[in-house]
């Protein structure tokens, strides 16, 4: 049987806990099915368990049957459980692939957090990596982008793993054939209306090999810069539970330009919750000139220089509209806070989680006095805090201790990217602040 050493592929992605729980996304195609079966052996040897997650996107009539087939295959595999997640609701007329990808990742990571799986394996292969680098090059991506997909990266509070990046699709299919295991062919993989399919059809083998080498070299550079930036942030940076970060200006300016840029985009991504950073050139030029203007708006964040530190706050104006909630609701707000509504809500409509904003601060001053004027949480951070609302009426906000009968205390839990809280609204309303993750 053709050999794929899954232990060697997983080793650089660790360390892993004893008896690890691994979730794996399996569509039934050769790549994901192969990864699922390989990981089933890997977790069995370590006394762990494997959660096989299939997403029924509803885009093709066959998708439900394909998910059922995946569940059938893994039902006979020890230490495995199979779960079908459904993308419900209207589908967009444009940008369907991007929307489907975002929905799929949201469903997968939400399940992982709820199911206690810290690791989510995705079956991207060497061919996928080459196609990604080719597309990023076509779009004028910089060095970080040309490093391709990272083998490990955090997403929504989960470690996203790509163990098959060094492995070709042909090798996976040969391994499946040797086991006598068939797979499902997705017809959308041949639709040339999708950019990735067009790139795939044009790539010659020698060009793909060159792209993979480019990704490998750029990946080394990205790894070096990210490690150096992590040291800088650990020594000079500070992350606040209420959703903002800061760093000493002197250490930031003393760093090399590449490390300085890397640290800044890491901070902006952490606060904004976005997947991509904006162009940092103007900010970098301002820093080189000796500082930054009083406030710069950048990538959904406010950047301020104050008392020898650089602060990055979430821009309240960039936060989406209120999220309707009801008892038992669990979700992610502004891609920064993990939320759970527990207990029972009093009768009435219009319950929602939204940012505090100027309206909330005005209500807080009117109802609770003027003590907010000298609050230690900076004003931009206060404006971007999550709060429980009923219609236009502010009910409570834990970090500012707003709300009659409000309790705010640390409550460790598995949360998402930057910070999170649990809303437990009953009689009286209670919101528990969780630990920073």
N, C-alpha and C positions, 0 to 999 in steps of 0.2 A: 504493500500500500504506500502511495506517495506520502512522505512524512511532512507534517506541519507541527513544529514544536511549540505548542501553545504556552508551555511553562516559560520558555525563553522569551516569547513575545510579551508575556505578562510581567515578567520580572522587572523591566525598566519602568513599569507603570505604577509600581508599589511604592512604599510597603503596604501590605494588606493586613487586616486584623485576622485573628484566629477564627477559623470557620467563617470565612467571609460570605456575605450576601451580595451577589452580583445580579443586576438586572441587565438584560440584553434585548435590544430591539430586533425583532425578527419579522420580516415581511413574507418570508417564504421563498425569496430569491436565493440564488446560489450563495452569494456573499454572506448574507445574514443567517441563513440556515446553517452554513458551514461554521460560522462563528458560534452560533448557539450550541451546536453539537460539540465543538471543541471545548467550549467553556463548561459544558456539562461534565466532561471528564475532569477538567481542572478543579471545579468546586468539589466534586466527589472525592478526589484525592486529598482534599484539605478539610473534609468534614463540613463543607459549607452548603449553601443552597443557591439555586439559580432561578430567577424569576424571568420568564419569557414573556415579553410584552409585544403584542401585535396591535397596530392601529388600523381600524376600519375607517378609512377616510371618506367612504361613500361616494367617491368620484367615478367608480366603475361598478357595474352590477355584480362583478365577480369578487369584489373585495371582501364581503362577509364570508363567502365560501373559502377564500384563501386564508383568512384568519382562523377559521374552523379547522382547516387542514393543518396549520401550524400547531394548533392546540392538540390535535390528534397525534401528530408526530412526537411531541414532547410528553404526552401523557404516559408513554411507555418508558420514559427516561428517568432513572432514579434521581432523587434530590432536586427535581424540577417542578415548577408550577407554571401554568400558562394563563395569561390574562389578556382579554381583548378590550382595547380602549377605543372609544368612538368619537370621531370628530363630527359633532352635530351642528345644526344651524345652517344659515345660508353660506354659500361659497362665492368668493369674489369672481367677477367676470374677467378681471385683469390681474396680473401678478399671481396667478394661481399657484405656481410652484413655490414661490417664496412664502405665500400664505399657508400652504399645506405644510411646508417645512417648519414654520413657526408654530403652527397648531400641533404638529406631531411632537416637536420637542417640548412644548408646554404640557401636553398630555403625559409624555413619558416622565419628565422630571417631577411633575405633580404626583404621579403614582409613586415614584421612588421616595419622595419625602414622606408621603403618607404610609408607605409600606416598609420604611426603615432600611432602604437600600441606598447606601452612600455612593455606589459605583454603578454607572450606566455605560454598557459597552455598545458601540456603534460599529457597523461592519464596513467602514471605508477601507478601500484597498489601494494598492500602488497606482492602479489606473485612475482611481478617483483623485488621488493626490496630484498626478500629472495634469489631469483636466482642470483641477482647481488652480494650479499655478499658471496654466495657459490662460485661463479666463482672467485671473488677476493681472497678469501681464498685459493682456488686451485692454484692461481698464485702467492701466497706468499705476498699478499698485506699487508701493515702496518696498523696502527690504523686508519689513515685517510680514507684509502680505505675500511676498514671493517665497517665504518659508513654508507656505502652504498650511495645511491643517495640523494643529498640534496633536501629539499623541495623547496628551492629558491636558484638560482644561476644566475649570469650574463653570458650571451653568446652573443657575437657579438653585444653588445649594447642593448640587450633585457633582461628583467627579465624572466627567465625560471621558471615556477611554476609547482609544482607537488602536487596538492591538494588531490589526491586519494591515496597517499602512505599509509595511515592508513586503507584503505578500501579494502576488499577482492573482487576478481572477482565475486564470487558467489553472494555477496550482490548487486553488480551492475546489474548482470543479473536478479536477482529477482526483482529489481526496474524497469527494462525495461519490464519484462514480465507483471508486474502489470499495466504498462501503455499501454500494448498491442503493444509494439514496438519491432520488430525483429531487427536482426543485421546480418552482413556479417561475415562468417567464412573464415579466410585466411588460405589456405592449407599449406603455408610455416611454419605455427606454429606447424606442425606435422613432419617436415623434420629433421631427426636425424643427418644430416650432420652439423647442426648448434649447437654450444656448448650450447647455452641457452636452446634449446629444449631438449638436452640430460640431462642437469641438472634438468630441469623442470620435466621430466619423472621419475627421480630418487628420487626427494625430497619427503619424507614422511611429513605428516602434523605436527607431533611433531618436526621434524628437522627444518621445515620452521619456526615454532613458535620460536624455539631457535635462529635461525639466525636473526629473526626480533628483538628479545630482545638484541642480540649482537649489531645489528645496532643501536638500541635505545641508549644503553649505550655508544657505541663509538661515536655516534652523539653528545651526551652531552659533551664528551671530546673535540671533534672537535669544537663544538660551543664555548666552553670556551677558547680554544687556539686561535681561529680566532678572538674572541673579544679582547683578550689580545694583539694579534699581531696588530690588527687594532689600538688600543690605542698607541702602540709603534710607528707604522708608522705615525700616526697623529702627535705625539709629536716630533719625531726625523727624520722622512723621508721627502723626497722632490721629487716631480714628475715634470719633465720638459716636456713642450709641444712638444719638439723635439724628444721625445721617449726614454728617459733614466730616471733612478731613482737613488737616493742615500739615505744613512742613516748614522747618526752619529755612529762611531765605539764604543764609550764608552757606550751609551745607549744600543746598540745591545749586547755588551758583558755583560752588567749588567743584561740583561733579563735572565730568566730561559732557559735552553737548549731547551725545547719544544717550548717555545714562539719564541726564536731566530730562530729555524728551520722553524717554521710556517711563520714568517715574511719574511725569505729569499725565501721560495718557492712562496709566494705571489708576491714578487718583480720580481722573474724570470719569472713567468707566465705572469705578466703584460707586461714585456718587450718583451719576446719571442713570445707571442701570442699562445703558445702551450697549449695543454690540460693537459699534465702531466709533472711533474718536474723530472730531473735526480736525481741520487743518490748524496746527499749533504754531505756525510760523510767526504770526504777529505777536503772540504771547512770548515765544522764545526770543524774538528780537527785543521786546520790551524788557525782558529779564536781563539780556546781555547789556542793555543800556543802563541798567542799575535799578530796575524796579518795575512795577506794573501800575497802570492807572488805578484809581480808587476802586472801580468795579468794571470787570470785563465779562460779557456774556459769551459763553462758549460751550457748544455741545449740550445744551440743556442745563448748564451749570453757571453759577456766578463765581468768578475768580476775583479775590480781593487780597491786596497786600496790606498787612496791618501789624505794627509792632514787631518787625523783623520776622514775621511768618507769612506764608502764603496760605490762604484759606480757599477751599473749594466747597461751595454750598450747592444744593439742588435749587434750580430756578423754579420758583413756585408757578410762574406763568407757563412753564413747559409741562406741568403735570396734567394728565388727562382729567376728564370729568369724574364726578362722584360715581362710585361703584355701588349699585343697589345690593343690600345684604338682607338676610333673614336669619333666624336661628339655625345654627348648624352650618352656616356658610364657611367655607375654607378656601383661601386663595392667596394670590400675590398682588399687592398693591404697589403701583408705580415701580415695579420690578425691584423694589428695595425692601419692602416689609412683608413678611409672611403673616397673614391674618386668619383668625379663626373666630367666628361668632358662636359662642357657647351659651347654653341656657335658653331662656325664653325671653323674647322681646315683648314689651308692653304693647297693647293694641295700638293700631295706627299705621298709616302708610308713610312712605318716604324715608325709611331707614337707609342710610348710605354711609360709606367711608369715603371721605374726601380730604383734601389738604386744608389746613387751618386757615391760611390766607388772612388778608386784611379784614374780611368780614368776621372771621372767627375771633381775631384779636380784639376787634371793636366790641363784640358781644362779651368777650371775656372781661374786658375793662369795665363795661357797664354792669355786669353781673357780679364780678368778683373783686372789683376795686382796681387801683392803679399800681398794684405791686409788680405788674409785668414790665414796667418801664426800666427797671434795673435788673431784670432777670439775667442770670449768667449764660443762658443759651442765646447766642447772637440772633438778631432779628431775622436775617435771611433764613437761618435754620428753623426758627419758629414758624415762619410763614409756610414752610414746606413740610411740616409735621402732619401725620395723619390724625384724623379726628373722627369721632362718631357724630353723625348729624341725623336729625329728623326733619326733612324738608330744609327750610332755611334756619332752623334752630340748632345751635351748637349744644350737644348733649355733654360730651366730655372729651378730654385730652390728657393722657396720663403723664407725659413728661413735664407738663406745666402744672400738674395737679389741679386741673380744672374739672369741676363737676361735683355736684352734691353727692356725698357718700362715695366719692371716687377713691379707689385704692390703687396704688402703683408700687409694684415691687418686682425684683428680678425673678424670672421664671425660666430656667434653662430649657431649651427645646431645640429641635432641629429646624433652623431657619434658613432664609435665602440670602442672597448676595451680600447686602450690606447690613441691614438690621431688620428687626421684626417685632411685632407685638401681637398679643392675643386679646381680642375683644370678648369679654364675657359679660354681656349686657343682660341684667336681670332686674331684681328689685333690691337694692339700688343698682345702678349701672356700675360695672367694674371693668377696668381695662388693665391687664397685666403687661408691664414692659418686659420683653424678653432680653436675653443676653445678645450682645453683638456677635455676629458670626464672621 
